[in-house]
């Protein structure tokens, strides 16, 4: 189970307007509407998606992600928002998001990747593409453009926006907001920018302030990414067992000196399941192995617990949004 910042939940409810009971919606994800805004307060991602789906049951949510994105303000992101603003170029600002996204979400990762015609700012989010996740992904992409416009000295529009899920009933509001074509049913959730746009100086870019803020963010990041000993030990055991196929929870638990029931309970205390931990380990191991040209794709498939390379390719595309071969080529180009 992952988490997202309560800031997103508050913004969604506010954008939904009078068509929903704001206090009740927020209470459903554990937020007291009367409390001050605190981006550090986290809510379970599954409950956040549930809330989005409840809102969609009560109002027409087709344009909701665009309204959410338009409402985002850098000043509400705390030190991360300041670091985004203080970066010297828009590309450097997005690099901050790529590095520090874990400070406001444990279910999303970002990637800057060179592409034909420019650079992609990619949103990676694993899991079932239920309605709540689809709305959240659209809102996240809209938010990424919103905060970019707040540091850009001239009007900004991407070259193209890519969305993996099918198009909603209407897309006019999306294309008007982004100022470019929005292609649904794509292989990635991403924003394509011209390289000259990412190289453009920011309005308030300041190298000295930027260094100070990133030092602060690095300290915060080191705190939240320090995995519990149990989790790191379990990941190591899973990685070692993968070459023999998909590991069993009972076997991993036994190797750690725990019963399966105790292992399950302790993972739950950290917001994890054995399945999600195994999936995360497979993904991290695959990405690491793809950076080493000595391993063929067939070998990587075997080492990550797949009996066939085709199954590995499908899983990797689900995790990252592209095939292992394309990912490896992108690393080489970069």
ZAMARGU-4260 file (C-alpha; in steps of 0.2 Angstrom, whole numbers, plus 5000, padded with zeros to 4 digits):
<rodrens>
0) 5000/5000/5000 | 5007/5017/4995 | 5004/5034/5000 | 5001/5052/4993 | 5001/5069/5000
5) 4985/5076/5008 | 4988/5091/4997 | 4982/5081/4982 | 4966/5075/4991 | 4962/5093/4997
10) 4965/5100/4979 | 4953/5087/4971 | 4939/5090/4983 | 4941/5109/4981 | 4940/5107/4962
15) 4925/5096/4963 | 4916/5111/4971 | 4898/5111/4978 | 4893/5095/4970 | 4901/5085/4984
20) 4902/5086/5003 | 4920/5092/5005 | 4921/5088/5024 | 4914/5070/5021 | 4925/5066/5007
25) 4941/5072/5016 | 4936/5062/5032 | 4935/5047/5021 | 4954/5048/5018 | 4958/5053/5036
30) 4959/5072/5034 | 4950/5084/5045 | 4944/5098/5034 | 4947/5111/5048 | 4965/5107/5050
35) 4978/5118/5041 | 4986/5112/5025 | 5000/5100/5028 | 5008/5092/5013 | 5018/5081/5024
40) 5002/5072/5030 | 5000/5057/5019 | 4984/5047/5015 | 4984/5029/5008 | 4984/5029/4989
45) 4970/5016/4988 | 4958/5027/4999 | 4963/5042/4988 | 4958/5033/4972 | 4942/5027/4981
50) 4938/5046/4985 | 4941/5050/4967 | 4929/5037/4961 | 4916/5043/4974 | 4917/5060/4967
55) 4915/5054/4949 | 4899/5045/4955 | 4892/5062/4961 | 4898/5074/4947 | 4904/5074/4930
60) 4923/5072/4933 | 4928/5072/4914 | 4937/5089/4916 | 4941/5087/4935 | 4959/5083/4932
65) 4962/5099/4922 | 4954/5109/4936 | 4965/5101/4949 | 4980/5104/4939 | 4976/5123/4936
70) 4974/5125/4955 | 4991/5119/4960 | 5003/5132/4967 | 5021/5129/4970 | 5021/5138/4987
75) 5010/5124/4993 | 5023/5111/4990 | 5034/5117/5004 | 5053/5116/5002 | 5051/5106/4986
80) 5041/5120/4978 | 5054/5132/4983 | 5068/5121/4975 | 5058/5119/4959 | 5056/5138/4958
85) 5075/5141/4963 | 5082/5129/4950 | 5090/5139/4936 | 5081/5131/4921 | 5065/5122/4919
90) 5074/5106/4915 | 5083/5108/4932 | 5066/5110/4940 | 5059/5094/4933 | 5075/5085/4938
95) 5071/5090/4956 | 5054/5082/4954 | 5062/5067/4947 | 5074/5066/4962 | 5063/5071/4976
100) 5045/5065/4972 | 5046/5052/4986 | 5043/5067/4998 | 5025/5068/4993 | 5021/5051/4985
105) 5027/5033/4987 | 5017/5027/4972 | 5024/5038/4958 | 5041/5040/4951 | 5046/5052/4937
110) 5059/5051/4924 | 5067/5063/4911 | 5071/5054/4895 | 5078/5060/4879 | 5065/5057/4864
115) 5063/5061/4846 | 5059/5079/4845 | 5063/5083/4863 | 5063/5076/4881 | 5049/5066/4889
120) 5044/5070/4907 | 5037/5053/4912 | 5025/5048/4926 | 5027/5030/4932 | 5013/5023/4943
125) 5011/5004/4944 | 4995/4995/4948 | 4977/4992/4941 | 4972/5007/4930 | 4955/5009/4939
130) 4946/5025/4937 | 4953/5033/4952 | 4971/5030/4946 | 4966/5037/4928 | 4959/5053/4935
135) 4974/5055/4947 | 4987/5052/4932 | 4978/5065/4922 | 4978/5077/4936 | 4997/5074/4940
140) 5001/5078/4922 | 4991/5094/4922 | 4999/5099/4939 | 5016/5096/4931 | 5012/5109/4917
145) 5004/5121/4930 | 5019/5122/4941 | 5031/5124/4925 | 5021/5139/4920 | 5024/5147/4936
150) 5042/5148/4934 | 5043/5151/4915 | 5046/5169/4909 | 5035/5166/4893 | 5019/5157/4889
155) 5023/5138/4890 | 5015/5123/4880 | 5022/5106/4878 | 5024/5098/4861 | 5012/5084/4866
160) 5005/5075/4881 | 5003/5056/4881 | 4991/5046/4892 | 4991/5028/4893 | 4972/5025/4897
165) 4958/5027/4884 | 4951/5045/4881 | 4936/5051/4892 | 4920/5057/4884 | 4927/5074/4880
170) 4945/5080/4878 | 4943/5098/4873 | 4946/5104/4890 | 4962/5094/4891 | 4969/5101/4875
175) 4964/5119/4879 | 4973/5117/4896 | 4989/5109/4889 | 4989/5120/4873 | 4994/5105/4863
180) 4988/5088/4856 | 4984/5075/4870 | 4986/5057/4864 | 4976/5045/4874 | 4979/5026/4873
185) 4998/5029/4872 | 5012/5018/4879 | 5017/5031/4892 | 5010/5044/4904 | 5021/5058/4899
190) 5024/5076/4893 | 5035/5080/4878 | 5044/5096/4879 | 5056/5104/4866 | 5073/5104/4873
195) 5075/5123/4871 | 5060/5125/4882 | 5068/5115/4896 | 5084/5125/4894 | 5075/5141/4896
200) 5080/5151/4912 | 5067/5152/4926 | 5061/5168/4932 | 5068/5166/4950 | 5082/5154/4947
205) 5096/5156/4960 | 5110/5144/4961 | 5115/5148/4979 | 5097/5146/4986 | 5095/5131/4975
210) 5110/5122/4983 | 5104/5127/5000 | 5086/5120/4997 | 5092/5104/4989 | 5104/5100/5004
215) 5088/5101/5015 | 5078/5090/5003 | 5092/5077/5002 | 5092/5076/5021 | 5073/5074/5021
220) 5074/5061/5007 | 5087/5051/5016 | 5075/5049/5031 | 5060/5043/5021 | 5070/5031/5009
225) 5079/5022/5023 | 5070/5006/5023 | 5066/4996/5038 | 5079/4982/5041 | 5065/4969/5038
230) 5061/4976/5021 | 5079/4977/5015 | 5082/4959/5021 | 5067/4953/5013 | 5071/4962/4996
235) 5088/4954/4997 | 5081/4937/5000 | 5068/4939/4986 | 5081/4945/4974 | 5092/4929/4978
240) 5077/4917/4976 | 5070/4925/4959 | 5082/4914/4948 | 5072/4899/4954 | 5055/4907/4949
245) 5043/4917/4959 | 5047/4915/4977 | 5035/4909/4990 | 5031/4920/5005 | 5033/4905/5017
250) 5050/4902/5011 | 5056/4920/5012 | 5048/4921/5029 | 5057/4905/5035 | 5074/4912/5029
255) 5071/4927/5039 | 5067/4917/5055 | 5048/4922/5054 | 5032/4912/5052 | 5022/4917/5036
260) 5009/4925/5047 | 5021/4936/5057 | 5030/4941/5041 | 5013/4946/5033 | 5009/4956/5048
265) 5026/4965/5049 | 5025/4970/5031 | 5008/4976/5033 | 5014/4988/5047 | 5025/4996/5034
270) 5011/4997/5021 | 5017/4983/5011 | 5011/4966/5005 | 5023/4951/5000 | 5016/4953/4982
275) 5020/4972/4981 | 5037/4969/4988 | 5041/4955/4976 | 5035/4966/4962 | 5045/4981/4968
280) 5061/4970/4970 | 5059/4962/4952 | 5057/4980/4945 | 5072/4987/4954 | 5083/4972/4949
285) 5077/4972/4931 | 5081/4991/4930 | 5098/4988/4938 | 5103/4973/4927 | 5098/4983/4911
290) 5111/4996/4915 | 5124/4982/4913 | 5127/4977/4895 | 5135/4961/4899 | 5118/4953/4903
295) 5106/4949/4888 | 5088/4951/4890 | 5085/4933/4891 | 5097/4932/4906 | 5088/4946/4914
300) 5071/4938/4912 | 5078/4922/4920 | 5087/4932/4935 | 5071/4941/4938 | 5060/4925/4940
305) 5052/4924/4923 | 5052/4908/4913 | 5050/4916/4896 | 5057/4933/4890 | 5040/4937/4883
310) 5032/4937/4900 | 5047/4948/4907 | 5044/4960/4892 | 5025/4962/4896 | 5029/4964/4915
315) 5043/4977/4912 | 5031/4987/4900 | 5018/4987/4914 | 5031/4993/4927 | 5040/5006/4916
320) 5029/5010/4901 | 5042/5004/4888 | 5050/4987/4883 | 5067/4982/4891 | 5076/4984/4874
325) 5069/5002/4872 | 5073/5006/4890 | 5091/5000/4887 | 5093/5010/4871 | 5087/5025/4880
330) 5100/5023/4894 | 5114/5021/4881 | 5108/5037/4872 | 5107/5047/4888
</rodrens>
